[in-house]
Amino acid sequence: MKNRLSIIPLLPVVILAMVVSACDSSKSNTTPTPTTSASITIKEPSVSYDAGQQFLTVVASGSWSVSISYTSGEGDWASLSPTSGAGNGNVVLSYEANTEKTSRSLTVILVCGSQSVKASLTQAGHGGGSTSFEEGKTRGYGQASTTLGWLELPETDANDGYEFFTRDMTVKGVQMRNYSNYYSYDDYLSVWVAYPLCTGNRGSGSRSGAWGFDPQLPSSLQQDLSSSYQGSNYSRGHQIPSADRYYANESTFYYTNMTPQDYTFNSGVWAGLESSVRNWSTKCDTLYVVSGCVVEGSTSKAYDRSSPAKAVTVPIGYYKALLRYSKGSTYGDYIALGVYFNHAANASAQYMSVKELGEKVGVNFFVNLKDVVGESNAETILSKDPKDSNSGWSI
């Protein structure tokens, strides 16, 4: 990992309230009071300090109006359009840039008859609360991996200059984690993305193709990939593949999830490994995936669509670290696999233990496994050669 200035990050509070309520209509002495349901949803309840706007979705079968209540910070920094309507519709919430160091929040109130429905938005401070502001590095955890305890997470370091982000998704009304990424501001890419993969969180469908900036950090600190890299043979290569998250497909098209990948590599051996990972995930309870790239030692740059263009580091290698959980398997509940590719069109897969992969790329993978199976068992699982006939992997 790189030795960089220590960053004291802040993970802003994310609040999303959705209340289903009844809307009264006119009453009479002879008929029951008819009711309608109403809800209002903010798609991104946590935004960066930059100015911006987003749609709010209103679902109602009667007349409604919306207003803003400022719950922290000074007021009058956001607006709604339209402020009233009838039936289902969209409302545009516009907000100004936050020039203060502290975050601020507001609540949008939807009024339907005598009832009200609320949804909240928090905007990050220009400086991450009470901490000092350094090149926009305002978010994340220091020791996120051990704090959160999720099995897919590699070890993070508060002093390596990278920043940790995570995001949720809603599947059939249930909130669950989507994926996490470890972002390099110097390289304009995530050095790894980590996520759990199973049939229940993958979904089905087609690519949204919704290329866009990651709402969790300022667009000025991201590569602009509204179209592919300028004058090169580099594709916009996904870290977490689109097909691994049809339930939250737009999030896989965030620019923070992209790296410049050789076109033939991206559509060839890398796509083949992605397909294998999905296939393996259908044959176990959960497959914990870390998909990453190696930027140390790279001297190549790709140029995005910003003006002036940002120089994005071209990785020298790509890898996947996999931890498969299958309760009661003859190979053990947990088995692990490391795969590494040199970043070249004609690259071949190098299969190895996860421990060996970690030593090769400088990442300590699956640091929370020891809390589940014990330190000695975790060492055995992560050190096992997946090429052994009794490893449980067909490679």
C-alpha positions in Angstrom: 0.0 0.0 0.0 1.1 3.6 -0.5 2.5 5.7 2.4 0.5 8.8 2.2 -0.7 11.6 4.5 -3.2 10.4 7.1 -6.8 11.4 6.4 -9.3 11.8 9.2 -12.5 10.8 7.3 -16.1 11.2 8.1 -19.0 9.0 7.1 -22.0 11.3 7.0 -25.2 10.2 8.6 -27.6 8.8 6.0 -31.2 9.1 6.9 -34.1 7.8 4.8 -37.5 7.9 6.2 -40.5 6.6 4.4 -43.9 6.5 6.1 -47.0 5.2 4.6 -50.0 7.1 5.8 -53.7 7.5 5.1 -55.1 10.7 3.4 -58.5 11.8 4.5 -61.0 13.0 2.0 -64.4 14.6 2.8 -66.5 12.8 5.4 -70.2 12.2 5.5 -72.5 10.7 8.1 -73.5 7.8 5.9 -70.3 6.6 4.1 -66.9 5.4 5.4 -64.0 7.7 5.1 -62.1 6.7 1.9 -58.3 6.6 2.3 -55.4 6.7 0.0 -51.7 5.8 0.6 -48.9 8.2 -0.1 -45.1 8.0 0.0 -42.1 10.1 -1.0 -38.7 8.7 -1.8 -35.3 10.3 -2.1 -33.1 8.2 -4.4 -29.7 9.5 -2.9 -30.3 10.5 0.7 -26.6 11.4 1.2 -24.9 13.7 -1.2 -21.5 15.5 -1.5 -21.0 19.1 -0.7 -21.3 20.0 -4.4 -24.4 21.8 -5.8 -26.8 19.4 -7.5 -30.3 18.1 -8.0 -32.2 14.9 -8.0 -35.7 13.5 -8.5 -38.0 12.7 -5.6 -40.6 10.1 -6.3 -44.1 10.9 -5.1 -46.7 8.1 -5.0 -50.3 9.3 -4.1 -53.8 9.0 -5.5 -55.0 12.4 -4.3 -53.8 16.0 -4.2 -50.6 16.8 -2.4 -48.1 19.5 -1.6 -44.4 19.4 -0.6 -42.3 21.7 1.5 -38.8 21.7 3.1 -37.9 21.8 6.8 -34.2 22.5 7.5 -33.2 20.1 10.3 -29.5 21.2 10.7 -27.4 24.1 9.5 -28.7 27.4 8.1 -31.8 27.2 5.9 -32.7 28.3 2.4 -30.1 26.3 0.5 -32.6 24.0 -1.4 -35.7 24.3 -3.4 -38.5 22.0 -4.8 -40.3 22.1 -8.2 -43.2 21.6 -8.5 -44.4 22.1 -4.9 -47.9 20.6 -5.5 -49.7 18.1 -7.7 -52.1 15.2 -7.8 -51.4 11.5 -8.2 -48.0 10.0 -8.9 -45.2 12.2 -10.0 -41.6 13.5 -9.7 -40.4 16.5 -7.8 -37.0 18.0 -8.5 -35.0 18.8 -5.4 -32.2 21.3 -6.1 -29.5 22.2 -3.5 -26.6 24.7 -3.4 -23.0 23.8 -2.6 -22.2 23.5 1.1 -19.3 25.9 1.8 -19.2 25.1 5.5 -17.1 22.4 7.2 -20.0 20.7 8.8 -22.7 18.6 7.1 -26.3 19.8 7.0 -29.6 18.2 6.4 -33.2 18.8 5.5 -36.5 17.0 5.5 -39.0 17.1 2.6 -42.6 16.9 3.9 -45.3 15.6 1.7 -48.8 16.6 2.9 -51.8 14.6 1.8 -55.0 15.6 3.6 -54.4 15.7 7.3 -51.4 13.3 7.1 -47.7 14.0 6.3 -45.0 11.8 4.8 -41.3 12.6 5.2 -38.0 11.9 3.6 -34.6 13.3 4.6 -31.4 14.3 2.8 -27.9 15.0 4.3 -25.3 17.0 2.4 -21.6 16.6 3.4 -19.6 19.5 4.7 -16.8 21.0 2.7 -14.2 19.6 5.0 -15.8 16.6 6.7 -17.2 18.1 9.9 -14.7 19.3 12.4 -11.7 17.8 10.6 -9.4 19.7 8.2 -10.2 19.7 4.5 -7.5 18.2 2.2 -8.2 18.0 -1.5 -11.8 17.0 -0.9 -11.1 13.9 1.0 -14.1 14.0 3.2 -15.5 10.6 3.6 -14.7 7.1 4.7 -13.4 5.0 7.7 -10.0 4.5 9.0 -10.3 0.9 10.1 -13.5 0.1 8.3 -12.9 -3.6 7.7 -12.6 -4.5 11.4 -15.2 -2.0 12.5 -17.9 -3.4 10.2 -16.9 -7.1 10.4 -18.1 -8.1 6.9 -16.4 -11.2 5.6 -15.7 -9.8 2.1 -13.7 -6.8 3.4 -9.9 -6.7 3.1 -7.9 -4.8 5.7 -8.0 -1.0 5.5 -5.4 1.5 6.8 -6.1 5.0 8.0 -2.6 6.0 6.9 -2.3 4.7 3.3 -4.1 7.6 1.5 -7.0 5.5 0.2 -10.5 6.1 1.3 -13.3 3.6 2.1 -16.8 3.9 0.9 -19.8 1.6 1.1 -23.4 1.6 -0.2 -26.6 -0.2 0.4 -29.4 -1.4 -1.9 -33.0 -2.4 -1.4 -34.1 -5.9 -2.6 -37.8 -6.7 -2.4 -38.3 -4.2 0.4 -35.3 -5.4 2.4 -32.2 -3.2 2.8 -28.9 -5.0 2.3 -25.3 -4.1 1.6 -24.4 -3.6 -2.1 -20.7 -3.2 -2.4 -17.7 -1.3 -0.9 -14.8 0.3 -2.6 -11.3 1.6 -1.6 -10.7 4.8 -3.5 -7.4 6.4 -4.6 -7.7 10.1 -5.2 -4.2 10.2 -6.9 -5.1 7.5 -9.4 -8.8 8.4 -9.9 -9.9 4.8 -9.4 -10.8 2.2 -6.7 -7.9 -0.1 -5.9 -10.5 -2.7 -4.9 -14.2 -3.3 -4.7 -15.6 -5.9 -2.3 -19.1 -7.5 -2.1 -21.1 -10.6 -1.2 -22.6 -12.5 -4.1 -25.5 -14.9 -4.2 -28.7 -15.6 -6.1 -30.6 -13.5 -3.6 -28.7 -10.3 -4.2 -27.7 -10.6 -7.8 -31.1 -10.3 -9.6 -31.7 -10.6 -13.3 -32.3 -8.2 -16.1 -30.1 -6.2 -18.5 -27.4 -3.5 -18.3 -28.7 -0.1 -17.5 -25.8 1.6 -19.1 -26.4 4.5 -16.7 -22.8 5.9 -16.7 -22.5 8.6 -14.0 -20.6 10.2 -11.2 -20.6 8.4 -7.8 -22.8 10.6 -5.6 -20.7 9.8 -2.5 -17.8 12.1 -3.4 -17.4 15.3 -5.5 -17.3 14.9 -9.2 -14.2 17.0 -9.4 -12.3 14.1 -7.6 -13.6 11.5 -10.1 -12.7 10.6 -13.7 -15.4 11.7 -16.2 -16.3 8.7 -18.3 -19.4 10.0 -20.1 -17.7 8.3 -23.0 -14.6 6.0 -23.1 -11.0 7.1 -22.6 -9.6 9.6 -25.1 -7.6 8.3 -28.0 -6.8 4.8 -26.6 -7.7 1.2 -26.7 -8.9 1.2 -23.1 -12.4 0.2 -22.1 -14.3 1.4 -19.1 -13.7 -1.8 -17.1 -16.0 -2.6 -14.3 -14.6 -3.7 -10.9 -18.0 -5.1 -9.7 -19.6 -6.4 -13.0 -23.0 -5.1 -14.1 -24.4 -8.6 -14.1 -23.5 -9.1 -10.4 -25.9 -6.4 -9.3 -29.0 -6.2 -11.5 -30.9 -5.2 -8.3 -28.8 -2.0 -8.2 -27.4 -1.9 -11.7 -26.9 1.9 -11.9 -24.5 1.8 -9.0 -22.2 -0.5 -11.0 -21.8 2.2 -13.7 -20.4 4.8 -11.2 -17.1 6.2 -12.5 -15.5 5.1 -9.2 -16.1 1.5 -10.2 -14.2 1.9 -13.5 -10.6 1.4 -14.5 -8.9 1.7 -17.9 -8.7 -1.9 -19.2 -7.2 -3.0 -22.4 -10.2 -3.7 -24.7 -9.2 -7.3 -25.6 -8.4 -8.1 -21.9 -11.7 -6.6 -20.8 -13.8 -8.5 -23.3 -11.7 -11.7 -23.1 -10.1 -13.3 -20.1 -11.5 -10.8 -17.6 -15.0 -11.3 -18.8 -14.5 -15.1 -18.7 -13.4 -14.9 -15.0 -16.4 -12.7 -14.2 -18.7 -15.4 -15.7 -16.9 -18.1 -13.7 -17.4 -16.1 -10.5 -21.1 -15.9 -11.1 -21.3 -19.6 -11.9 -19.5 -20.4 -8.6 -21.9 -18.2 -6.7 -24.8 -20.3 -7.8 -23.3 -23.4 -6.2 -22.8 -22.1 -2.7 -24.6 -20.1 0.0 -22.5 -16.9 -0.5 -19.4 -16.1 -2.4 -17.4 -13.2 -0.9 -15.6 -11.3 -3.7 -12.8 -8.8 -3.8 -12.1 -7.5 -7.3 -9.0 -5.2 -7.5 -6.2 -3.8 -9.5 -2.5 -3.0 -9.0 -1.4 0.6 -9.6 2.0 0.5 -7.8 4.7 0.6 -10.5 2.5 1.8 -13.3 3.9 4.5 -15.6 0.9 4.5 -18.0 -2.0 6.9 -18.0 -5.4 7.1 -19.7 -7.2 10.4 -20.2 -10.8 10.9 -19.3 -13.4 13.4 -20.7 -12.8 16.2 -18.3 -11.5 19.6 -19.5 -8.6 19.6 -18.8 -8.4 15.9 -19.0 -7.5 14.0 -15.8 -4.7 11.4 -16.1 -6.0 8.1 -14.8 -3.5 5.4 -13.8 -3.5 2.3 -15.9 -3.2 -0.7 -13.7 -0.4 -3.2 -14.3 -2.5 -6.1 -13.0 -5.9 -7.3 -12.0 -7.0 -9.9 -9.4 -10.0 -11.5 -7.7 -9.9 -12.9 -4.2 -12.8 -15.3 -3.5 -14.1 -16.8 -0.2 -16.8 -19.4 -0.8 -19.2 -20.4 2.0 -21.2 -23.6 1.7 -22.6 -24.9 4.9 -21.7 -28.6 5.4 -19.6 -28.9 2.2 -17.2 -31.9 2.1 -14.4 -29.5 1.4 -15.2 -27.4 4.5 -17.7 -24.6 5.1 -15.2 -22.0 3.7 -12.7 -22.4 0.8 -10.7 -19.6 -0.8 -9.2 -18.9 -4.2 -6.9 -16.2 -5.6 -6.7 -15.3 -9.3 -4.2 -12.8 -10.8 -3.7 -11.5 -14.3 -1.0 -9.3 -15.8 -2.8 -6.4 -17.6 -2.2 -7.5 -21.1 -4.4 -8.6 -24.0 -2.9 -12.1 -24.1 -2.7 -12.6 -20.3 -3.3 -16.0 -18.7 -4.9 -16.6 -15.3 -2.5 -17.3 -12.4 -4.3 -19.3 -9.7 -2.9 -19.3 -6.2 -3.9 -19.3 -2.5 -5.5 -16.1 -1.2 -2.5 -15.6 1.1 -0.1 -15.8 -1.8 -2.3 -13.3 -3.7 -2.3 -11.0 -0.8 1.5 -11.1 -0.6 1.7 -10.4 -4.4 -0.6 -7.4 -4.4 0.0 -6.0 -0.9 -3.5 -6.6 0.4 -4.6 -8.5 3.6 -7.7 -10.3 2.4 -10.7 -11.5 4.5 -9.4 -10.2 7.8 -12.6 -10.9 9.6 -12.7 -14.7 8.8 -10.7 -15.4 11.9 -13.5 -14.1 14.0 -15.8 -16.7 12.5 -13.6 -19.8 12.4 -10.7 -18.9 14.6 -7.2 -17.6 13.6 -5.6 -21.0 13.0 -8.5 -22.3 10.8 -8.5 -19.0 8.9 -4.8 -19.3 8.2 -5.3 -22.8 6.8 -8.3 -21.8 4.6 -6.5 -18.8 3.1 -3.2 -20.6 2.6 -4.6 -23.7 0.8 -3.5 -24.1 -2.8 -6.7 -24.1 -5.0 -4.9 -26.2 -7.6 -5.0 -29.2 -5.2 -7.4 -31.9 -6.2 -9.2 -31.7 -2.9 -9.4 -27.9 -2.7 -13.0 -27.7 -3.9 -12.3 -25.6 -6.9 -12.6 -26.7 -10.5 -9.9 -24.6 -12.3 
